[in-house]
Amino acid sequence: MKISARNTFKGTVKSIEVGAVNAEVILEIAAGVEMTAMITKASAERLGLSVGKEAYAVVKASDVMVAID
């Protein structure tokens, strides 16, 4: 796989919540570290996502903000 996004995180699908249109996918990218993505239901099906399967979180953003309390 080659991709232009600089931030890719390999992980394991921890859970998938499928709705009428979208699917919430939680990837565990390290022990105790999770990333959540909202993708279309059709994309989840096309990718053949299932719990325990390896997948990549790909983050493509032009800005990243930092905040403090």
PDB file of N, CA, C and O in Angstrom:
ATOM      1  N   MET A   1       0.844  -1.172   0.000  1.00  0.00           N
ATOM      2  CA  MET A   1       0.000   0.000   0.000  1.00  0.00           C
ATOM      3  C   MET A   1       0.891   1.237   0.000  1.00  0.00           C
ATOM      4  O   MET A   1       1.787   1.359   0.835  1.00  0.00           O
ATOM      5  N   LYS A   2       0.650   2.143  -0.924  1.00  0.00           N
ATOM      6  CA  LYS A   2       1.319   3.434  -0.943  1.00  0.00           C
ATOM      7  C   LYS A   2       0.228   4.486  -0.816  1.00  0.00           C
ATOM      8  O   LYS A   2      -0.827   4.389  -1.444  1.00  0.00           O
ATOM      9  N   ILE A   3       0.498   5.492   0.006  1.00  0.00           N
ATOM     10  CA  ILE A   3      -0.509   6.530   0.255  1.00  0.00           C
ATOM     11  C   ILE A   3       0.208   7.836   0.567  1.00  0.00           C
ATOM     12  O   ILE A   3       1.304   7.831   1.128  1.00  0.00           O
ATOM     13  N   SER A   4      -0.407   8.946   0.207  1.00  0.00           N
ATOM     14  CA  SER A   4       0.236  10.239   0.408  1.00  0.00           C
ATOM     15  C   SER A   4       0.089  10.769   1.827  1.00  0.00           C
ATOM     16  O   SER A   4       0.852  11.644   2.235  1.00  0.00           O
ATOM     17  N   ALA A   5      -0.864  10.263   2.579  1.00  0.00           N
ATOM     18  CA  ALA A   5      -1.049  10.745   3.954  1.00  0.00           C
ATOM     19  C   ALA A   5       0.175  10.392   4.788  1.00  0.00           C
ATOM     20  O   ALA A   5       0.727   9.299   4.661  1.00  0.00           O
ATOM     21  N   ARG A   6       0.592  11.308   5.629  1.00  0.00           N
ATOM     22  CA  ARG A   6       1.797  11.091   6.422  1.00  0.00           C
ATOM     23  C   ARG A   6       1.532  10.292   7.691  1.00  0.00           C
ATOM     24  O   ARG A   6       2.449   9.678   8.235  1.00  0.00           O
ATOM     25  N   ASN A   7       0.330  10.293   8.154  1.00  0.00           N
ATOM     26  CA  ASN A   7       0.020   9.672   9.430  1.00  0.00           C
ATOM     27  C   ASN A   7      -0.825   8.420   9.240  1.00  0.00           C
ATOM     28  O   ASN A   7      -2.040   8.506   9.061  1.00  0.00           O
ATOM     29  N   THR A   8      -0.184   7.265   9.279  1.00  0.00           N
ATOM     30  CA  THR A   8      -0.904   6.003   9.198  1.00  0.00           C
ATOM     31  C   THR A   8      -0.549   5.182  10.431  1.00  0.00           C
ATOM     32  O   THR A   8       0.606   5.135  10.855  1.00  0.00           O
ATOM     33  N   PHE A   9      -1.554   4.546  10.992  1.00  0.00           N
ATOM     34  CA  PHE A   9      -1.385   3.773  12.207  1.00  0.00           C
ATOM     35  C   PHE A   9      -1.967   2.385  11.982  1.00  0.00           C
ATOM     36  O   PHE A   9      -3.165   2.239  11.738  1.00  0.00           O
ATOM     37  N   LYS A  10      -1.117   1.367  12.066  1.00  0.00           N
ATOM     38  CA  LYS A  10      -1.587  -0.006  11.909  1.00  0.00           C
ATOM     39  C   LYS A  10      -2.203  -0.450  13.224  1.00  0.00           C
ATOM     40  O   LYS A  10      -1.663  -0.192  14.300  1.00  0.00           O
ATOM     41  N   GLY A  11      -3.334  -1.116  13.121  1.00  0.00           N
ATOM     42  CA  GLY A  11      -3.998  -1.574  14.331  1.00  0.00           C
ATOM     43  C   GLY A  11      -4.874  -2.779  14.072  1.00  0.00           C
ATOM     44  O   GLY A  11      -4.862  -3.368  12.991  1.00  0.00           O
ATOM     45  N   THR A  12      -5.629  -3.127  15.086  1.00  0.00           N
ATOM     46  CA  THR A  12      -6.548  -4.255  15.030  1.00  0.00           C
ATOM     47  C   THR A  12      -7.951  -3.745  15.316  1.00  0.00           C
ATOM     48  O   THR A  12      -8.158  -2.962  16.243  1.00  0.00           O
ATOM     49  N   VAL A  13      -8.913  -4.190  14.517  1.00  0.00           N
ATOM     50  CA  VAL A  13     -10.300  -3.770  14.727  1.00  0.00           C
ATOM     51  C   VAL A  13     -10.773  -4.325  16.070  1.00  0.00           C
ATOM     52  O   VAL A  13     -10.794  -5.537  16.282  1.00  0.00           O
ATOM     53  N   LYS A  14     -11.151  -3.419  16.969  1.00  0.00           N
ATOM     54  CA  LYS A  14     -11.624  -3.809  18.295  1.00  0.00           C
ATOM     55  C   LYS A  14     -13.136  -3.941  18.323  1.00  0.00           C
ATOM     56  O   LYS A  14     -13.678  -4.844  18.961  1.00  0.00           O
ATOM     57  N   SER A  15     -13.820  -3.026  17.620  1.00  0.00           N
ATOM     58  CA  SER A  15     -15.280  -3.117  17.552  1.00  0.00           C
ATOM     59  C   SER A  15     -15.795  -2.375  16.333  1.00  0.00           C
ATOM     60  O   SER A  15     -15.146  -1.472  15.806  1.00  0.00           O
ATOM     61  N   ILE A  16     -16.984  -2.782  15.899  1.00  0.00           N
ATOM     62  CA  ILE A  16     -17.677  -2.131  14.787  1.00  0.00           C
ATOM     63  C   ILE A  16     -19.144  -1.992  15.182  1.00  0.00           C
ATOM     64  O   ILE A  16     -19.809  -2.977  15.501  1.00  0.00           O
ATOM     65  N   GLU A  17     -19.635  -0.767  15.156  1.00  0.00           N
ATOM     66  CA  GLU A  17     -21.054  -0.491  15.403  1.00  0.00           C
ATOM     67  C   GLU A  17     -21.652  -0.042  14.082  1.00  0.00           C
ATOM     68  O   GLU A  17     -21.386   1.069  13.624  1.00  0.00           O
ATOM     69  N   VAL A  18     -22.452  -0.893  13.470  1.00  0.00           N
ATOM     70  CA  VAL A  18     -23.018  -0.595  12.156  1.00  0.00           C
ATOM     71  C   VAL A  18     -24.400   0.020  12.327  1.00  0.00           C
ATOM     72  O   VAL A  18     -25.261  -0.537  13.008  1.00  0.00           O
ATOM     73  N   GLY A  19     -24.599   1.175  11.701  1.00  0.00           N
ATOM     74  CA  GLY A  19     -25.888   1.831  11.691  1.00  0.00           C
ATOM     75  C   GLY A  19     -26.537   1.692  10.324  1.00  0.00           C
ATOM     76  O   GLY A  19     -26.107   0.885   9.501  1.00  0.00           O
ATOM     77  N   ALA A  20     -27.565   2.479  10.093  1.00  0.00           N
ATOM     78  CA  ALA A  20     -28.295   2.425   8.828  1.00  0.00           C
ATOM     79  C   ALA A  20     -27.432   2.910   7.658  1.00  0.00           C
ATOM     80  O   ALA A  20     -27.549   2.402   6.543  1.00  0.00           O
ATOM     81  N   VAL A  21     -26.565   3.895   7.919  1.00  0.00           N
ATOM     82  CA  VAL A  21     -25.755   4.491   6.854  1.00  0.00           C
ATOM     83  C   VAL A  21     -24.261   4.410   7.154  1.00  0.00           C
ATOM     84  O   VAL A  21     -23.464   4.149   6.253  1.00  0.00           O
ATOM     85  N   ASN A  22     -23.874   4.630   8.409  1.00  0.00           N
ATOM     86  CA  ASN A  22     -22.468   4.689   8.800  1.00  0.00           C
ATOM     87  C   ASN A  22     -22.089   3.545   9.715  1.00  0.00           C
ATOM     88  O   ASN A  22     -22.944   2.847  10.261  1.00  0.00           O
ATOM     89  N   ALA A  23     -20.783   3.368   9.869  1.00  0.00           N
ATOM     90  CA  ALA A  23     -20.238   2.399  10.816  1.00  0.00           C
ATOM     91  C   ALA A  23     -19.170   3.091  11.651  1.00  0.00           C
ATOM     92  O   ALA A  23     -18.311   3.793  11.117  1.00  0.00           O
ATOM     93  N   GLU A  24     -19.227   2.890  12.964  1.00  0.00           N
ATOM     94  CA  GLU A  24     -18.189   3.392  13.855  1.00  0.00           C
ATOM     95  C   GLU A  24     -17.204   2.251  14.065  1.00  0.00           C
ATOM     96  O   GLU A  24     -17.573   1.179  14.545  1.00  0.00           O
ATOM     97  N   VAL A  25     -15.942   2.491  13.700  1.00  0.00           N
ATOM     98  CA  VAL A  25     -14.913   1.469  13.784  1.00  0.00           C
ATOM     99  C   VAL A  25     -13.879   1.919  14.808  1.00  0.00           C
ATOM    100  O   VAL A  25     -13.351   3.028  14.722  1.00  0.00           O
ATOM    101  N   ILE A  26     -13.594   1.056  15.774  1.00  0.00           N
ATOM    102  CA  ILE A  26     -12.562   1.350  16.761  1.00  0.00           C
ATOM    103  C   ILE A  26     -11.384   0.434  16.498  1.00  0.00           C
ATOM    104  O   ILE A  26     -11.510  -0.791  16.494  1.00  0.00           O
ATOM    105  N   LEU A  27     -10.214   1.071  16.274  1.00  0.00           N
ATOM    106  CA  LEU A  27      -8.971   0.334  16.071  1.00  0.00           C
ATOM    107  C   LEU A  27      -8.106   0.482  17.311  1.00  0.00           C
ATOM    108  O   LEU A  27      -7.977   1.579  17.855  1.00  0.00           O
ATOM    109  N   GLU A  28      -7.517  -0.607  17.756  1.00  0.00           N
ATOM    110  CA  GLU A  28      -6.532  -0.533  18.822  1.00  0.00           C
ATOM    111  C   GLU A  28      -5.171  -0.490  18.135  1.00  0.00           C
ATOM    112  O   GLU A  28      -4.760  -1.452  17.485  1.00  0.00           O
ATOM    113  N   ILE A  29      -4.477   0.642  18.288  1.00  0.00           N
ATOM    114  CA  ILE A  29      -3.212   0.825  17.566  1.00  0.00           C
ATOM    115  C   ILE A  29      -2.000   0.510  18.442  1.00  0.00           C
ATOM    116  O   ILE A  29      -0.884   0.363  17.943  1.00  0.00           O
ATOM    117  N   ALA A  30      -2.227   0.409  19.734  1.00  0.00           N
ATOM    118  CA  ALA A  30      -1.207  -0.015  20.698  1.00  0.00           C
ATOM    119  C   ALA A  30      -1.979  -0.450  21.934  1.00  0.00           C
ATOM    120  O   ALA A  30      -3.172  -0.169  22.051  1.00  0.00           O
ATOM    121  N   ALA A  31      -1.315  -1.125  22.848  1.00  0.00           N
ATOM    122  CA  ALA A  31      -2.004  -1.590  24.056  1.00  0.00           C
ATOM    123  C   ALA A  31      -2.653  -0.410  24.774  1.00  0.00           C
ATOM    124  O   ALA A  31      -1.959   0.486  25.255  1.00  0.00           O
ATOM    125  N   GLY A  32      -3.971  -0.410  24.846  1.00  0.00           N
ATOM    126  CA  GLY A  32      -4.700   0.655  25.531  1.00  0.00           C
ATOM    127  C   GLY A  32      -4.872   1.932  24.732  1.00  0.00           C
ATOM    128  O   GLY A  32      -5.421   2.902  25.255  1.00  0.00           O
ATOM    129  N   VAL A  33      -4.424   1.969  23.482  1.00  0.00           N
ATOM    130  CA  VAL A  33      -4.544   3.164  22.645  1.00  0.00           C
ATOM    131  C   VAL A  33      -5.493   2.857  21.494  1.00  0.00           C
ATOM    132  O   VAL A  33      -5.241   1.959  20.690  1.00  0.00           O
ATOM    133  N   GLU A  34      -6.583   3.610  21.424  1.00  0.00           N
ATOM    134  CA  GLU A  34      -7.600   3.366  20.405  1.00  0.00           C
ATOM    135  C   GLU A  34      -7.841   4.603  19.557  1.00  0.00           C
ATOM    136  O   GLU A  34      -7.686   5.734  20.017  1.00  0.00           O
ATOM    137  N   MET A  35      -8.223   4.365  18.313  1.00  0.00           N
ATOM    138  CA  MET A  35      -8.659   5.437  17.413  1.00  0.00           C
ATOM    139  C   MET A  35     -10.036   5.037  16.900  1.00  0.00           C
ATOM    140  O   MET A  35     -10.286   3.871  16.596  1.00  0.00           O
ATOM    141  N   THR A  36     -10.924   6.022  16.810  1.00  0.00           N
ATOM    142  CA  THR A  36     -12.282   5.780  16.337  1.00  0.00           C
ATOM    143  C   THR A  36     -12.482   6.487  15.010  1.00  0.00           C
ATOM    144  O   THR A  36     -12.080   7.639  14.844  1.00  0.00           O
ATOM    145  N   ALA A  37     -13.103   5.798  14.069  1.00  0.00           N
ATOM    146  CA  ALA A  37     -13.393   6.377  12.761  1.00  0.00           C
ATOM    147  C   ALA A  37     -14.856   6.140  12.421  1.00  0.00           C
ATOM    148  O   ALA A  37     -15.411   5.084  12.723  1.00  0.00           O
ATOM    149  N   MET A  38     -15.466   7.119  11.799  1.00  0.00           N
ATOM    150  CA  MET A  38     -16.809   6.975  11.240  1.00  0.00           C
ATOM    151  C   MET A  38     -16.644   6.842   9.739  1.00  0.00           C
ATOM    152  O   MET A  38     -16.143   7.751   9.077  1.00  0.00           O
ATOM    153  N   ILE A  39     -17.067   5.707   9.206  1.00  0.00           N
ATOM    154  CA  ILE A  39     -17.002   5.477   7.769  1.00  0.00           C
ATOM    155  C   ILE A  39     -18.375   5.032   7.294  1.00  0.00           C
ATOM    156  O   ILE A  39     -19.241   4.717   8.110  1.00  0.00           O
ATOM    157  N   THR A  40     -18.581   5.005   6.006  1.00  0.00           N
ATOM    158  CA  THR A  40     -19.873   4.555   5.517  1.00  0.00           C
ATOM    159  C   THR A  40     -20.018   3.051   5.736  1.00  0.00           C
ATOM    160  O   THR A  40     -19.037   2.308   5.767  1.00  0.00           O
ATOM    161  N   LYS A  41     -21.242   2.637   5.883  1.00  0.00           N
ATOM    162  CA  LYS A  41     -21.546   1.211   6.025  1.00  0.00           C
ATOM    163  C   LYS A  41     -21.028   0.449   4.808  1.00  0.00           C
ATOM    164  O   LYS A  41     -20.474  -0.643   4.935  1.00  0.00           O
ATOM    165  N   ALA A  42     -21.214   1.040   3.625  1.00  0.00           N
ATOM    166  CA  ALA A  42     -20.753   0.407   2.387  1.00  0.00           C
ATOM    167  C   ALA A  42     -19.236   0.221   2.394  1.00  0.00           C
ATOM    168  O   ALA A  42     -18.743  -0.809   1.933  1.00  0.00           O
ATOM    169  N   SER A  43     -18.490   1.196   2.907  1.00  0.00           N
ATOM    170  CA  SER A  43     -17.034   1.077   2.971  1.00  0.00           C
ATOM    171  C   SER A  43     -16.614  -0.030   3.933  1.00  0.00           C
ATOM    172  O   SER A  43     -15.695  -0.793   3.636  1.00  0.00           O
ATOM    173  N   ALA A  44     -17.275  -0.120   5.074  1.00  0.00           N
ATOM    174  CA  ALA A  44     -16.966  -1.178   6.038  1.00  0.00           C
ATOM    175  C   ALA A  44     -17.186  -2.551   5.411  1.00  0.00           C
ATOM    176  O   ALA A  44     -16.397  -3.472   5.618  1.00  0.00           O
ATOM    177  N   GLU A  45     -18.257  -2.677   4.651  1.00  0.00           N
ATOM    178  CA  GLU A  45     -18.552  -3.949   3.984  1.00  0.00           C
ATOM    179  C   GLU A  45     -17.537  -4.229   2.876  1.00  0.00           C
ATOM    180  O   GLU A  45     -17.059  -5.356   2.742  1.00  0.00           O
ATOM    181  N   ARG A  46     -17.209  -3.214   2.088  1.00  0.00           N
ATOM    182  CA  ARG A  46     -16.267  -3.379   0.985  1.00  0.00           C
ATOM    183  C   ARG A  46     -14.880  -3.770   1.488  1.00  0.00           C
ATOM    184  O   ARG A  46     -14.182  -4.559   0.852  1.00  0.00           O
ATOM    185  N   LEU A  47     -14.484  -3.211   2.639  1.00  0.00           N
ATOM    186  CA  LEU A  47     -13.187  -3.531   3.222  1.00  0.00           C
ATOM    187  C   LEU A  47     -13.193  -4.873   3.939  1.00  0.00           C
ATOM    188  O   LEU A  47     -12.136  -5.384   4.307  1.00  0.00           O
ATOM    189  N   GLY A  48     -14.364  -5.441   4.139  1.00  0.00           N
ATOM    190  CA  GLY A  48     -14.464  -6.721   4.833  1.00  0.00           C
ATOM    191  C   GLY A  48     -14.027  -6.625   6.282  1.00  0.00           C
ATOM    192  O   GLY A  48     -13.435  -7.560   6.820  1.00  0.00           O
ATOM    193  N   LEU A  49     -14.317  -5.491   6.919  1.00  0.00           N
ATOM    194  CA  LEU A  49     -13.885  -5.297   8.296  1.00  0.00           C
ATOM    195  C   LEU A  49     -14.609  -6.252   9.238  1.00  0.00           C
ATOM    196  O   LEU A  49     -15.805  -6.510   9.098  1.00  0.00           O
ATOM    197  N   SER A  50     -13.856  -6.763  10.191  1.00  0.00           N
ATOM    198  CA  SER A  50     -14.423  -7.608  11.242  1.00  0.00           C
ATOM    199  C   SER A  50     -13.524  -7.489  12.461  1.00  0.00           C
ATOM    200  O   SER A  50     -12.348  -7.148  12.341  1.00  0.00           O
ATOM    201  N   VAL A  51     -14.072  -7.767  13.621  1.00  0.00           N
ATOM    202  CA  VAL A  51     -13.311  -7.685  14.863  1.00  0.00           C
ATOM    203  C   VAL A  51     -12.127  -8.640  14.780  1.00  0.00           C
ATOM    204  O   VAL A  51     -12.273  -9.803  14.402  1.00  0.00           O
ATOM    205  N   GLY A  52     -10.951  -8.131  15.139  1.00  0.00           N
ATOM    206  CA  GLY A  52      -9.730  -8.919  15.112  1.00  0.00           C
ATOM    207  C   GLY A  52      -8.912  -8.762  13.836  1.00  0.00           C
ATOM    208  O   GLY A  52      -7.750  -9.166  13.790  1.00  0.00           O
ATOM    209  N   LYS A  53      -9.513  -8.176  12.801  1.00  0.00           N
ATOM    210  CA  LYS A  53      -8.802  -7.992  11.532  1.00  0.00           C
ATOM    211  C   LYS A  53      -7.853  -6.805  11.634  1.00  0.00           C
ATOM    212  O   LYS A  53      -8.167  -5.812  12.290  1.00  0.00           O
ATOM    213  N   GLU A  54      -6.687  -6.904  10.986  1.00  0.00           N
ATOM    214  CA  GLU A  54      -5.761  -5.782  10.939  1.00  0.00           C
ATOM    215  C   GLU A  54      -6.259  -4.751   9.941  1.00  0.00           C
ATOM    216  O   GLU A  54      -6.808  -5.095   8.895  1.00  0.00           O
ATOM    217  N   ALA A  55      -6.062  -3.481  10.277  1.00  0.00           N
ATOM    218  CA  ALA A  55      -6.464  -2.377   9.407  1.00  0.00           C
ATOM    219  C   ALA A  55      -5.579  -1.183   9.745  1.00  0.00           C
ATOM    220  O   ALA A  55      -4.851  -1.197  10.738  1.00  0.00           O
ATOM    221  N   TYR A  56      -5.648  -0.171   8.926  1.00  0.00           N
ATOM    222  CA  TYR A  56      -4.873   1.050   9.133  1.00  0.00           C
ATOM    223  C   TYR A  56      -5.813   2.234   9.370  1.00  0.00           C
ATOM    224  O   TYR A  56      -6.829   2.391   8.692  1.00  0.00           O
ATOM    225  N   ALA A  57      -5.449   3.056  10.344  1.00  0.00           N
ATOM    226  CA  ALA A  57      -6.089   4.353  10.512  1.00  0.00           C
ATOM    227  C   ALA A  57      -5.229   5.333   9.722  1.00  0.00           C
ATOM    228  O   ALA A  57      -4.024   5.430   9.954  1.00  0.00           O
ATOM    229  N   VAL A  58      -5.836   6.049   8.800  1.00  0.00           N
ATOM    230  CA  VAL A  58      -5.114   7.006   7.974  1.00  0.00           C
ATOM    231  C   VAL A  58      -5.655   8.390   8.310  1.00  0.00           C
ATOM    232  O   VAL A  58      -6.844   8.666   8.146  1.00  0.00           O
ATOM    233  N   VAL A  59      -4.759   9.252   8.781  1.00  0.00           N
ATOM    234  CA  VAL A  59      -5.160  10.597   9.194  1.00  0.00           C
ATOM    235  C   VAL A  59      -4.623  11.578   8.173  1.00  0.00           C
ATOM    236  O   VAL A  59      -3.411  11.681   7.984  1.00  0.00           O
ATOM    237  N   LYS A  60      -5.511  12.297   7.517  1.00  0.00           N
ATOM    238  CA  LYS A  60      -5.128  13.295   6.526  1.00  0.00           C
ATOM    239  C   LYS A  60      -5.803  14.601   6.924  1.00  0.00           C
ATOM    240  O   LYS A  60      -7.018  14.753   6.795  1.00  0.00           O
ATOM    241  N   ALA A  61      -5.011  15.523   7.400  1.00  0.00           N
ATOM    242  CA  ALA A  61      -5.562  16.802   7.843  1.00  0.00           C
ATOM    243  C   ALA A  61      -4.584  17.915   7.499  1.00  0.00           C
ATOM    244  O   ALA A  61      -3.368  17.731   7.557  1.00  0.00           O
ATOM    245  N   SER A  62      -5.121  19.052   7.147  1.00  0.00           N
ATOM    246  CA  SER A  62      -4.254  20.183   6.846  1.00  0.00           C
ATOM    247  C   SER A  62      -3.870  20.948   8.109  1.00  0.00           C
ATOM    248  O   SER A  62      -2.888  21.691   8.103  1.00  0.00           O
ATOM    249  N   ASP A  63      -4.621  20.778   9.182  1.00  0.00           N
ATOM    250  CA  ASP A  63      -4.342  21.457  10.442  1.00  0.00           C
ATOM    251  C   ASP A  63      -4.525  20.481  11.600  1.00  0.00           C
ATOM    252  O   ASP A  63      -5.419  19.634  11.591  1.00  0.00           O
ATOM    253  N   VAL A  64      -3.668  20.621  12.576  1.00  0.00           N
ATOM    254  CA  VAL A  64      -3.804  19.910  13.841  1.00  0.00           C
ATOM    255  C   VAL A  64      -3.757  20.958  14.925  1.00  0.00           C
ATOM    256  O   VAL A  64      -2.813  21.746  14.984  1.00  0.00           O
ATOM    257  N   MET A  65      -4.760  20.981  15.786  1.00  0.00           N
ATOM    258  CA  MET A  65      -4.823  21.964  16.851  1.00  0.00           C
ATOM    259  C   MET A  65      -4.373  21.343  18.163  1.00  0.00           C
ATOM    260  O   MET A  65      -4.542  20.143  18.379  1.00  0.00           O
ATOM    261  N   VAL A  66      -3.805  22.153  19.031  1.00  0.00           N
ATOM    262  CA  VAL A  66      -3.395  21.747  20.359  1.00  0.00           C
ATOM    263  C   VAL A  66      -4.092  22.666  21.354  1.00  0.00           C
ATOM    264  O   VAL A  66      -4.166  23.876  21.139  1.00  0.00           O
ATOM    265  N   ALA A  67      -4.607  22.088  22.449  1.00  0.00           N
ATOM    266  CA  ALA A  67      -5.309  22.889  23.448  1.00  0.00           C
ATOM    267  C   ALA A  67      -4.880  22.455  24.847  1.00  0.00           C
ATOM    268  O   ALA A  67      -4.390  21.342  25.037  1.00  0.00           O
ATOM    269  N   ILE A  68      -5.065  23.337  25.815  1.00  0.00           N
ATOM    270  CA  ILE A  68      -4.828  23.027  27.221  1.00  0.00           C
ATOM    271  C   ILE A  68      -5.978  23.571  28.037  1.00  0.00           C
ATOM    272  O   ILE A  68      -6.732  24.423  27.567  1.00  0.00           O
ATOM    273  N   ASP A  69      -6.117  23.085  29.256  1.00  0.00           N
ATOM    274  CA  ASP A  69      -7.141  23.626  30.176  1.00  0.00           C
ATOM    275  C   ASP A  69      -6.599  24.850  30.877  1.00  0.00           C
ATOM    276  O   ASP A  69      -7.297  25.455  31.690  1.00  0.00           O
TER     277      ASP A  69
END
